[in-house]
Amino acid sequence: MKGRRLAIVGATGMVGQEFIKILEQRNFPLESIQLLASDRSAGKKLYFNHQEIEVKETVPESFKEVDIALFSAGAETSRHFSPIAAKSGAIVIDNSSAFRMVSSVPLVIPEVNPEDIKLNKGIIANPNCSTIQMVVALYPLHKVNPITRIIVDTYQAVSGTGSAAVDELTTQTRQVLDGQNTIPHVYPHQIAFNILPEIDVFLDNAYTKEEWKMVEETRKIMHADNIAISATCVRVPVFNSHSEAVNVEFSRAMSPDDARRILAQAPGVKVLDDPTVSLYPHAWSAAGTDEVFVGRIRQDASHPNGLAMWIVADNLRKGAALNAIQIAEEMIKE
């Protein structure tokens, strides 16, 4: 298979590091790789396949000989450099929120809507981490029995905010255990031994931006504008992996056994569901893995057409870097 000329924008960040790790693990066909970042990170040395590579500053000329550009450097950087990269001939796969709801930009989960990749005009958007894992689990059920309503409550790890948040949780945990006061910097309140029902900014409708992303992105990915969706997104003192309590209403009744059978055969999904031995997904064991884990599948006691379930995935891998690389792999197949 012919190798591709690839660039990673935001290579020194947490998702950028996952890009490098996953490209190595999956033996992605490469002719060359560029590691790009801001001027503050330029000059740092990173390793790829045991070779030391110097990180370069991202400039317009960076994309002149690039086939695929993986972006994870924030929306502002993506808005500026993605069109430049696309104009230079690269296909951009962007992990930020910059283009997700732009009608001309496909928003893709390869297990769900790979056909949308062909609609790209140089830029493909990677969905929000919490949206990805939910839709990977729900779409196989939706294909069999159309979903009419989703209620989701997320329990999101601090790594979703970045390395500064991981450091803050570590520091605050030590401070609390030592009987010291904490001073929050990354979050509006202490995150250690606490939970915060606030991810991103509050909107005029009293939902947060993170919650509204889940609503809009789910409808766009699944091509189902009529699904009623409500989300409550919560930050929890967990380093890695997002967890979600999801309540789904279908067009007609579906048994938990049927749901388990469908999900057991679904790409990218692993069912862990035996309450008699406390078998269910949890954040600690999901970290560092590629699957979306589903368990606690049960009949909704409040609605005859409803199921409740618990969904967990590594937010840095399937929720970000892996999904983007899977998009690139689909492009190569085509």
C-alpha positions, 0 to 999 in steps of 0.5 A: 500500500502506498505511503501517505505524507502526513502532518500532525498539527498539535503534535505536543498535546495530549491528542497529538501524542495519541495520534503518534502512538496509534499511527505506530500501533496500527502501522499506518502507511506513511511515506513521511510525517511532520510534527507541527505545533505552535511557536512555543513548542517548536524545537521540541523533539518527539519520537516516532517509530524510534526516530527522533523528530523535531517539532516545527512551527505551523506555518502556511508552507507546512502543508505544501507536500502533505496528503493528510493533515491531522489537526488537534490544536484548538478551534482557532488554529483549525479555522486559520490553518485548515483552509490553507492546508486544504488549498495546498492539496491536503485532506484535513481531519480536524478534531476541534469544534471549528467545522463540525456543524458547517453544512458542507463539512462531513462529520464522520464516525467510520462505524456509522457514516463512512460514506460521508467521507466522500462528500468532503471538500478538503476538510472532514470534522471529527465529532466531540468525544462524548458524542462519538462513544454514544453514537457508536453504541446507539447507531446499530440499535437505531438501524434495527429500531429507529430511536425517537428520544435520547436522554444522556448524562455524561461523566467526563474525565479531566483529560478531555480538557488537556494536560493542565487539567490532569495536573490540576486534579493531581495537585488538588488531590494531594492538597486535599489529602494533606489537609490543604486548601485548593485554588482552582485554575482550570475549572471554576471550582475544585475538581478533586473529590468533586463533580462539576455539572459545567463543561464549556460555557453556558448558552442562552437556553441554559444548556452548556455548549458541550451538551448542545454539541451532543444534541446537534452532532448526534443528529448530523452524524445519524442523519436523523434531525427528528430525534429528541435529545437532552444531555447533561455533561458533568466533569468528574475527578477521573483522569481518563475515559468518559462514562455515560448513562444513556436512556433511549426510547425506540419506535417500538419495544426492544428487549435487552437481550436483543440489544445485547445481541445486536451490539455484540456484532456491532463494529467497535463495540464490546458488551460487558454486561453481567450484573451477577458478577459486577461485570460492566464497563468502567473508566479505569479498565477502558483507558488505553483501549480502542473499543466502546464498552456497553453494559447495564443494558436493561428495560426502562421502567418508565417507558415500554419502548425504552432501554437504559444502558451504560457506555464507556470509552477512552476519550483520547483514543476513540473519542479523538485520535483513533476516530480521526485515524480511522477516517484516514484509513477509510480514505485510503481504502477508497 
